[in-house]
């Protein structure tokens, strides 16, 4: 048996080196540049996401207040005798206010040590800032979504009473 067949039988295969074309090299450079840019702008993106969440929560809180303040009497009839609707309103308020609080924390500036000459510490500080902001924005987004689902349930229960 030839040496090549013995190597193949033993699980070793010879591979000819693959050469990349200029287009493949340029594509890899382009992808790296995109990811480098995304990484560099991550803090700004998380701050903008937090601000956007605050705006959406404020808008939906206005909708909630409009729904609960329908008519001339407060509380409206669909809240007076309906424990489910009251629970919906309380749950929505809790979700939206918690989401707004977390989003505000995410965009809140903090003084961080610069460690001008210790790049390892600067990288750790940057990573902790990104991790913190990401966690706050994600939880705020989940609470916003949950509050919106409960708001939809409230509106459906008002429109289609059981």
Secondary structure, DSSP 8 states (H G I E B T S, - for coil): --HHHHHHHTT----------HHHHHHHHHHHHHHHHHHHTHHHHHHHHHHHHHHHHHHHHHHHHHHHT-SSSSS-HHHHT-HHHHHHHHHHHHHHHHHHHHHHHHH--------TT-HHHHHHHHHHHHHHHHHHHHHHHHHHHHHHHHHHHHHHHHHS--
